[in-house]
Amino acid sequence: MAKNDRPARLALTAAVVALLLGGTGTLVQQRFPARPGGTVAGIEVTGAPAVVRPAPEPGVATPLTHRAGGGADIGFTGGAPRVRIAAPAPPPGFAAVVITAEGTRLLPAAYDTATRSIVADLPRPGRFWGGVLDLAALGRDVVPGLVARPECAGRAASFGGVTVAAGSVASSTGPGHAATGPRQAAGSGSAPSDGGNAAISGGVGHTVSSGGSTTKPARAASPDNTANAVPGQPQPPVWVCVTANAGHAGITLTSNARVPYRIAVPPGWPESGARTRPPQPRDLLWPGTTVTYEVPFNHLPATLRGQADPGAALGATLAAAAQRVAALFGEADRAAPDVLTCAAAVASARYAADAPVAAGVWAALGPCHLDGGETVRWFLAAGIEDVARGAAAAGPAFDVPITTGRARQFTPTVEYRPKPAAATTRVAGRCDAVSAVSGRHDAYRCAGGGTTYDPCFAGPEPRVVCPTSATGAVLLTYADGLPSPPQAGGTADPFLLALADGVQCLAVASGGYACGDGEARDVDTSSPMWMVDGRVVVKAYT
């Protein structure tokens, strides 16, 4: 009589399937119909008829999640079934989720301790795996990393005999506690001024030159100021680069910290230039971003100060984490461009007021309209302290001295010699007074062709030469002679200034100099290289 071994074969098949599902998750080409209340290899679907098949490991998985239970390909045509996936309880700092969309999306889930399973409602058919989200890793994932040291850091810049340099970034433990800066593995040291030359910062010791002017390289950097960071040694919270051009210095700060810094600029400095994302208030330097200040030479030397803002760091981290979770859950709305700025401002105010824990800051971020809405807020609320661990602790305060120096140069004065043959325009007119801008004994104030010229210098009678630039002049033929000239030895004040950027300025009777736009400007003669509105005077004509 034939032996019926069908029950044994079915039991063996079930054991093999269970082994495959619970171990490697290998796809088994077998359909498993599951009715409400039915289970397949630790996967239970209730609430609607479904077809359950085993699913292989997801081909792509976010590094923030880990498999914690079996996987299944679940198909259904109606209703909203609920899936239970047998899994151990999530460890502290992890939250239960269901991984879907081949590992790229998540479903909000809860852990049921009574049945030791991850529970979630299924919005649509697909493949699903039990998993956990590492909340601490989520916080770390949204904090920018450190940036590479820019090649320009530690270099001085020169224009028109003026050298600009950034000194060493001096760190301190807090306001009012100045301390010697840490060993700057990739920072810049400063050399003392030598005979009027600028204190040029260390680093690689190069100089950026412009306007035909060049400065000497910086002194050799100390062993602590190498060009590349040394592992295990502190690095400055900012890298500093300087440029110089047309009477202005460009001071660029590049964040090298994982916490925002509030930058205090000296009085009179202009608004900073364009910044990289995200949008930010003028005094906040975000991790991984840069900010540039264009400062006239006459506002230097000066010192920039930075103070870490852990409140802003906490708010920005929580807001960025919410955006990341919303994207993982497929619930990211189009965020307003100032979400992170709002979060940083709200958290900074709360943090400074009463130093709250992360939960207090998280609860205050409602007006910032974070992505994901209530689902994300509910999901993160229970583990927000773990998320906040990714926010960097407050970094040290720092000072950056911006130094200037002038090379051994001066603005030369040149006596203007009238050359009638060099005149480019000829007019007829009158000379009724001596010059109001020059004390030379041959200088007059004349008018012709509807224009007043001052000064005009006497030439072969009856002509005067009226310079309009260093190379251009009007030859004016006068009537009725010339007035009595000033006495010999009068003050020969400069009537024409040539600036390093090519602009020329003419003296005006009311005082100062007009540099092409008609507005009078004063000349600063307090140093060997004269300046007009922060621009170097390379030659003065008397």
VMD Tcl script that draws the C-alpha trace (Angstrom):
set ca {
  {0.00 0.00 0.00}
  {1.33 3.40 -0.99}
  {2.46 5.61 1.82}
  {0.97 9.14 1.94}
  {3.98 11.47 2.57}
  {2.26 14.74 1.54}
  {2.06 16.16 5.13}
  {5.75 15.59 5.60}
  {6.63 17.25 2.31}
  {4.45 20.29 3.16}
  {6.07 20.61 6.57}
  {9.53 20.44 5.02}
  {8.61 23.10 2.43}
  {7.26 25.43 5.12}
  {10.43 24.96 7.17}
  {12.65 25.82 4.20}
  {10.58 28.93 3.37}
  {10.70 30.11 6.97}
  {14.46 29.57 7.05}
  {14.97 31.54 3.84}
  {12.78 34.42 4.93}
  {14.20 34.71 8.41}
  {17.80 34.32 7.26}
  {18.92 35.70 3.94}
  {15.57 36.98 2.65}
  {16.09 35.17 -0.66}
  {13.20 35.44 -3.06}
  {11.20 32.22 -3.19}
  {8.95 31.89 -6.25}
  {5.88 30.82 -4.31}
  {2.58 32.62 -3.77}
  {1.30 32.74 -0.22}
  {-2.36 33.76 0.00}
  {-3.02 35.36 3.39}
  {-6.43 35.96 4.78}
  {-7.14 38.38 7.64}
  {-5.44 36.93 10.68}
  {-3.06 34.78 8.62}
  {0.73 34.92 9.05}
  {3.63 34.14 6.73}
  {7.19 33.92 8.10}
  {6.61 36.56 10.77}
  {4.57 38.82 8.44}
  {0.94 39.29 9.42}
  {-1.50 41.31 7.31}
  {-4.92 42.18 8.72}
  {-7.80 44.45 7.80}
  {-8.11 43.52 4.10}
  {-7.52 40.45 1.86}
  {-3.92 40.42 0.62}
  {-1.46 38.26 -1.28}
  {1.89 37.99 0.49}
  {5.14 36.85 -1.14}
  {8.62 36.88 0.37}
  {10.83 39.78 -0.74}
  {14.62 39.91 -1.11}
  {16.83 42.42 0.64}
  {16.26 45.95 -0.71}
  {18.72 46.87 -3.42}
  {19.28 50.35 -1.96}
  {18.96 51.32 1.68}
  {19.40 54.66 3.41}
  {22.35 54.57 5.85}
  {20.03 55.90 8.55}
  {18.00 52.68 8.71}
  {18.71 49.07 9.58}
  {16.76 45.88 8.89}
  {14.99 44.65 12.00}
  {12.49 42.14 10.64}
  {11.41 40.07 7.65}
  {10.39 41.38 4.25}
  {7.37 40.69 2.07}
  {5.86 41.71 -1.26}
  {2.27 42.49 -0.30}
  {-0.46 42.96 -2.87}
  {-4.03 44.11 -2.23}
  {-6.75 45.81 -4.20}
  {-8.90 47.55 -1.64}
  {-9.01 48.75 1.93}
  {-6.07 49.80 4.08}
  {-4.47 46.69 5.56}
  {-2.21 46.75 8.56}
  {1.06 44.86 8.59}
  {2.77 43.34 11.60}
  {6.40 42.33 11.21}
  {7.97 40.29 13.98}
  {11.08 42.09 15.28}
  {12.99 42.67 18.50}
  {12.30 45.88 20.40}
  {14.23 48.87 19.02}
  {17.24 49.79 21.17}
  {17.42 53.24 22.77}
  {17.92 55.96 20.18}
  {16.15 54.01 17.41}
  {12.56 54.27 16.18}
  {10.50 51.57 14.49}
  {9.77 52.13 10.79}
  {8.73 50.10 7.78}
  {11.16 50.32 4.88}
  {9.59 50.41 1.42}
  {10.18 51.53 -2.19}
  {13.23 49.26 -2.51}
  {14.78 50.76 0.59}
  {14.47 54.44 -0.36}
  {11.29 55.38 1.53}
  {9.88 54.79 4.99}
  {6.45 54.36 6.53}
  {5.75 55.70 10.03}
  {5.36 52.74 12.36}
  {4.99 51.86 16.02}
  {6.40 49.01 18.05}
  {3.89 46.76 19.80}
  {5.62 45.28 22.82}
  {2.75 42.84 23.47}
  {3.21 41.06 20.13}
  {6.90 42.05 19.68}
  {6.23 43.40 16.25}
  {6.53 46.54 14.13}
  {3.04 47.77 13.16}
  {2.17 50.08 10.26}
  {-0.75 50.83 7.95}
  {-0.07 50.21 4.26}
  {-1.11 53.02 1.89}
  {-0.45 51.02 -1.30}
  {0.83 47.62 -2.42}
  {4.56 47.01 -2.62}
  {7.56 45.54 -0.86}
  {8.01 46.19 2.82}
  {10.66 45.34 5.40}
  {10.74 45.85 9.15}
  {13.40 48.32 10.22}
  {14.59 50.92 12.66}
  {15.66 54.52 12.09}
  {18.83 55.65 13.88}
  {17.77 59.01 15.30}
  {21.25 60.03 16.41}
  {22.61 59.24 12.93}
  {19.78 61.34 11.51}
  {21.00 64.35 13.48}
  {24.60 63.79 12.45}
  {23.60 63.34 8.82}
  {22.18 66.86 8.51}
  {25.17 68.60 10.11}
  {27.66 69.78 7.45}
  {31.17 68.41 7.59}
  {34.34 70.45 7.81}
  {35.62 72.10 4.65}
  {39.01 71.87 3.04}
  {41.50 74.63 3.70}
  {41.25 77.16 0.82}
  {44.45 77.74 -1.08}
  {44.18 81.47 -0.43}
  {44.19 81.09 3.37}
  {47.33 82.53 4.91}
  {48.21 84.80 1.97}
  {48.50 88.55 2.01}
  {47.29 90.84 -0.79}
  {48.71 94.10 -2.11}
  {47.48 97.00 -4.21}
  {49.02 100.42 -4.81}
  {51.61 99.97 -2.08}
  {49.07 98.90 0.55}
  {49.33 95.35 1.92}
  {46.43 93.61 3.66}
  {46.82 90.42 5.68}
  {44.86 88.31 8.16}
  {46.58 87.43 11.38}
  {46.30 84.14 13.19}
  {42.79 83.12 14.27}
  {42.99 83.52 18.04}
  {40.52 81.29 19.86}
  {39.20 81.85 23.37}
  {37.10 79.86 25.79}
  {34.33 82.43 25.92}
  {33.54 86.14 26.08}
  {36.14 87.98 28.11}
  {38.44 84.96 28.35}
  {41.07 85.55 25.74}
  {43.47 82.70 25.42}
  {46.31 81.70 23.23}
  {44.87 80.11 20.12}
  {45.15 76.34 19.73}
  {47.84 74.89 17.60}
  {46.68 75.85 14.15}
  {47.47 72.79 12.13}
  {46.20 74.50 9.00}
  {45.83 78.05 10.21}
  {47.93 81.14 9.67}
  {50.45 82.84 11.88}
  {51.43 86.47 11.64}
  {54.83 88.09 11.28}
  {55.49 91.39 13.03}
  {55.64 94.57 11.03}
  {59.09 95.38 9.70}
  {60.00 98.87 8.59}
  {56.53 99.82 7.41}
  {55.75 96.51 5.74}
  {52.52 94.77 6.65}
  {52.34 91.97 9.15}
  {51.80 89.21 6.66}
  {50.13 86.06 7.85}
  {51.89 82.73 7.65}
  {50.68 79.59 5.94}
  {52.35 79.13 2.59}
  {53.79 82.64 2.60}
  {52.56 83.84 -0.80}
  {51.40 87.32 -1.71}
  {48.58 88.27 -4.05}
  {49.48 91.41 -5.98}
  {47.51 93.76 -8.20}
  {47.80 97.18 -9.74}
  {51.44 96.59 -10.60}
  {52.45 96.46 -6.95}
  {54.04 93.47 -5.29}
  {54.98 92.72 -1.70}
  {57.48 90.33 -0.28}
  {56.34 86.86 0.75}
  {55.50 86.20 4.35}
  {58.12 84.89 6.68}
  {58.48 81.17 6.85}
  {55.60 79.60 8.75}
  {56.25 77.76 11.96}
  {55.87 73.96 12.02}
  {52.40 74.42 13.50}
  {51.25 76.45 10.49}
  {51.53 73.85 7.80}
  {49.48 74.03 4.63}
  {47.51 70.87 5.38}
  {45.63 69.86 8.49}
  {47.35 67.38 10.77}
  {45.02 64.64 12.07}
  {44.30 64.98 15.76}
  {45.29 68.66 15.98}
  {42.76 71.48 16.43}
  {41.78 73.52 13.41}
  {40.53 77.12 13.39}
  {36.75 77.61 13.26}
  {37.17 79.79 10.15}
  {39.56 80.08 7.23}
  {40.40 83.66 6.23}
  {41.33 84.90 2.74}
  {42.08 88.48 1.72}
  {42.20 90.33 -1.59}
  {43.11 93.93 -2.41}
  {41.99 96.03 -5.35}
  {41.21 99.68 -6.09}
  {41.43 100.90 -2.51}
  {39.31 98.07 -1.06}
  {40.15 94.89 0.77}
  {38.04 91.76 0.40}
  {37.84 89.76 3.63}
  {36.35 86.28 3.08}
  {35.50 83.99 5.99}
  {34.91 80.31 5.24}
  {33.27 78.32 8.02}
  {35.32 75.41 9.31}
  {32.93 74.51 12.12}
  {29.78 72.46 12.58}
  {28.01 75.23 14.46}
  {26.85 78.63 13.17}
  {28.92 81.63 14.24}
  {27.69 85.14 14.77}
  {30.21 87.56 13.29}
  {30.70 90.96 14.91}
  {32.09 93.42 12.36}
  {33.82 96.68 13.27}
  {31.80 99.91 13.14}
  {31.47 101.40 9.68}
  {32.01 98.18 7.77}
  {29.57 97.71 4.87}
  {27.02 94.94 4.47}
  {28.57 91.65 3.44}
  {28.39 90.44 -0.15}
  {26.53 87.48 -1.62}
  {26.53 84.30 0.44}
  {25.94 80.67 -0.22}
  {22.81 78.84 0.92}
  {20.84 78.77 3.17}
  {19.41 82.30 3.51}
  {20.78 83.89 6.64}
  {20.88 87.11 8.62}
  {23.87 89.32 7.91}
  {25.82 88.37 11.05}
  {25.40 84.57 10.95}
  {27.99 82.36 9.24}
  {26.54 78.91 8.60}
  {28.61 75.71 8.61}
  {30.20 75.07 5.25}
  {29.42 78.54 3.83}
  {31.39 81.71 3.14}
  {30.84 85.42 3.66}
  {32.81 88.31 2.14}
  {33.19 91.89 3.30}
  {34.44 94.60 0.89}
  {36.12 97.15 3.13}
  {37.84 100.45 2.16}
  {41.49 100.60 3.15}
  {40.76 103.52 5.45}
  {38.60 101.22 7.64}
  {41.61 99.01 8.36}
  {43.26 97.68 10.47}
  {40.40 96.09 12.36}
  {39.40 92.90 14.15}
  {36.56 90.52 13.29}
  {35.06 88.57 16.17}
  {33.06 85.35 16.05}
  {30.87 83.79 18.74}
  {29.41 80.31 18.33}
  {25.62 80.16 18.56}
  {24.61 76.68 19.83}
  {20.96 77.71 19.87}
  {21.00 78.47 16.15}
  {22.85 75.20 15.56}
  {20.23 73.24 17.47}
  {17.31 74.87 15.66}
  {18.86 74.43 12.22}
  {19.72 70.78 12.96}
  {16.19 69.95 14.10}
  {14.63 71.71 11.11}
  {16.99 69.98 8.68}
  {16.29 66.62 10.33}
  {12.56 67.20 9.93}
  {13.07 67.94 6.24}
  {15.13 64.76 5.84}
  {12.54 62.60 7.58}
  {9.73 64.17 5.55}
  {11.65 63.27 2.38}
  {12.19 59.71 3.60}
  {8.48 59.38 4.37}
  {7.54 60.89 1.01}
  {5.75 63.75 2.72}
  {8.10 66.64 1.91}
  {6.21 69.73 0.88}
  {7.91 72.59 -0.88}
  {9.61 74.26 2.05}
  {9.75 78.02 2.35}
  {13.30 79.20 1.65}
  {13.66 80.69 5.12}
  {12.72 77.57 7.14}
  {16.26 77.04 8.45}
  {16.71 80.74 9.11}
  {13.44 80.82 11.07}
  {14.43 77.73 13.05}
  {17.85 79.16 13.86}
  {16.36 82.47 15.01}
  {13.65 80.86 17.16}
  {16.06 78.40 18.75}
  {18.71 81.04 19.34}
  {16.23 83.21 21.23}
  {14.93 80.31 23.31}
  {18.37 78.93 23.99}
  {19.68 82.29 25.17}
  {16.59 82.92 27.30}
  {16.33 79.75 29.36}
  {18.75 77.17 27.87}
  {15.99 74.62 27.16}
  {16.48 71.00 26.23}
  {15.94 69.98 22.62}
  {12.29 69.15 23.26}
  {11.63 72.76 24.25}
  {13.22 74.07 21.07}
  {11.39 71.46 18.97}
  {8.06 72.52 20.43}
  {8.80 76.18 19.59}
  {9.47 75.55 15.88}
  {5.82 75.34 14.84}
  {5.70 78.84 13.27}
  {8.60 77.88 10.98}
  {6.36 75.47 8.98}
  {8.66 72.47 8.89}
  {8.24 69.86 6.17}
  {6.11 66.80 6.78}
  {3.49 68.35 9.03}
  {2.07 66.53 12.03}
  {3.28 63.08 10.91}
  {6.92 64.11 11.11}
  {6.40 66.10 14.30}
  {4.73 63.12 15.97}
  {7.37 60.70 14.76}
  {10.34 62.76 15.92}
  {8.89 64.12 19.14}
  {9.64 61.03 21.23}
  {13.28 60.84 20.08}
  {14.14 64.48 19.60}
  {16.89 64.38 22.23}
  {18.63 61.64 20.23}
  {18.30 63.68 17.03}
  {19.75 66.70 18.78}
  {22.92 64.82 19.63}
  {23.97 65.40 16.05}
  {24.15 69.16 16.69}
  {27.70 70.20 17.45}
  {28.54 71.63 20.82}
  {29.43 75.30 21.02}
  {32.79 76.06 19.50}
  {35.35 78.55 20.81}
  {35.01 82.26 20.27}
  {37.65 83.73 17.98}
  {39.27 86.97 16.89}
  {40.73 87.61 13.43}
  {42.98 90.68 13.20}
  {43.07 92.26 9.73}
  {46.29 94.21 9.40}
  {47.46 96.75 6.85}
  {50.86 98.10 5.99}
  {52.29 100.43 3.44}
  {55.36 99.66 1.41}
  {58.21 102.13 1.32}
  {56.37 104.17 -1.28}
  {54.94 107.66 -1.43}
  {52.75 109.74 -3.70}
  {55.07 111.81 -5.88}
  {54.14 115.40 -6.73}
  {54.91 116.61 -10.25}
  {54.97 120.21 -11.47}
  {52.63 120.57 -14.41}
  {54.32 122.16 -17.41}
  {51.90 123.69 -19.93}
  {52.49 122.62 -23.52}
  {50.35 124.53 -26.02}
  {51.11 122.03 -28.75}
  {49.59 119.21 -26.65}
  {46.18 120.90 -26.37}
  {43.32 118.90 -27.88}
  {40.71 121.71 -27.93}
  {40.88 125.41 -28.77}
  {38.44 128.07 -27.53}
  {38.31 131.84 -27.15}
  {37.48 133.43 -23.81}
  {38.53 135.63 -20.90}
  {40.69 135.25 -17.81}
  {39.27 137.54 -15.14}
  {40.84 136.13 -11.94}
  {43.76 134.24 -10.56}
  {43.25 130.54 -9.86}
  {41.15 129.56 -6.87}
  {42.71 126.07 -6.64}
  {46.40 126.68 -7.33}
  {48.80 129.21 -5.81}
  {51.20 129.15 -8.73}
  {52.15 132.61 -10.00}
  {51.12 131.60 -13.56}
  {47.74 130.05 -12.68}
  {44.45 131.77 -13.63}
  {40.71 131.19 -13.70}
  {39.33 131.52 -17.22}
  {36.07 130.93 -19.11}
  {35.34 130.16 -22.72}
  {32.75 128.35 -24.79}
  {30.36 128.28 -21.83}
  {32.83 126.47 -19.55}
  {34.95 127.71 -16.65}
  {38.47 126.35 -16.42}
  {40.58 126.46 -13.28}
  {43.54 126.37 -13.30}
  {44.81 127.69 -16.63}
  {48.55 128.27 -16.94}
  {50.04 131.16 -18.88}
  {51.58 130.33 -22.23}
  {52.75 132.44 -25.15}
  {50.52 135.52 -25.19}
  {47.58 135.72 -25.66}
  {47.01 132.08 -24.74}
  {46.69 129.89 -21.59}
  {46.74 126.12 -21.27}
  {43.86 124.69 -19.19}
  {44.51 121.02 -18.26}
  {41.49 118.71 -18.22}
  {43.50 115.60 -17.36}
  {47.12 114.54 -17.05}
  {47.35 114.28 -20.85}
  {44.52 116.50 -22.13}
  {44.17 120.29 -22.18}
  {42.26 123.20 -23.69}
  {44.18 126.02 -25.39}
  {42.25 129.19 -24.57}
  {42.91 132.49 -26.39}
  {42.03 135.37 -24.06}
  {41.07 138.98 -24.58}
  {41.83 142.05 -22.43}
  {44.99 140.60 -20.97}
  {45.56 138.72 -17.72}
  {44.93 139.89 -14.16}
  {47.86 140.54 -11.86}
  {49.42 137.17 -11.03}
  {49.88 135.98 -7.47}
  {53.17 136.75 -5.86}
  {56.04 134.40 -6.58}
  {56.45 131.62 -4.06}
  {52.73 131.05 -3.55}
  {51.44 127.66 -2.39}
  {51.36 125.23 -5.29}
  {48.59 122.91 -4.09}
  {47.88 119.81 -6.21}
  {45.13 120.56 -8.69}
  {45.05 117.11 -10.34}
  {45.31 113.66 -8.75}
  {45.86 110.40 -10.63}
  {44.51 107.35 -8.78}
  {45.79 103.79 -8.99}
  {42.62 102.60 -10.72}
  {43.04 105.12 -13.56}
  {40.51 107.65 -12.32}
  {41.65 111.29 -12.25}
  {40.39 113.94 -9.84}
  {40.38 117.72 -10.42}
  {40.40 120.26 -7.60}
  {37.24 122.32 -7.15}
  {37.08 125.90 -5.84}
  {34.88 124.99 -2.89}
  {37.46 122.46 -1.66}
  {38.23 118.80 -2.29}
  {38.44 117.00 -5.59}
  {35.87 115.89 -8.16}
  {36.61 112.41 -9.46}
  {34.37 112.17 -12.50}
  {31.01 112.28 -10.73}
  {31.03 115.94 -9.69}
  {31.04 115.21 -5.94}
  {33.87 116.72 -3.94}
  {36.12 114.35 -2.02}
  {38.95 115.05 0.39}
  {42.48 113.76 -0.01}
  {44.07 111.96 2.93}
  {47.73 113.00 3.16}
  {48.37 111.53 6.60}
  {50.59 108.77 5.19}
  {53.23 108.69 2.43}
  {50.75 107.16 -0.01}
  {47.89 109.63 -0.29}
  {44.34 108.32 -0.50}
  {41.04 109.60 -1.90}
  {37.97 107.75 -0.66}
  {40.09 104.68 0.12}
  {41.84 104.74 -3.29}
  {45.57 105.22 -3.67}
  {46.90 108.42 -5.27}
  {49.82 107.44 -7.48}
  {50.68 110.96 -8.70}
  {49.75 114.52 -7.75}
  {50.16 117.43 -10.18}
  {50.88 120.93 -8.87}
}
mol new
graphics top color blue
foreach p $ca { graphics top sphere $p radius 0.5 }
foreach p [lrange $ca 0 end-1] q [lrange $ca 1 end] { graphics top cylinder $p $q radius 0.2 }
display resetview
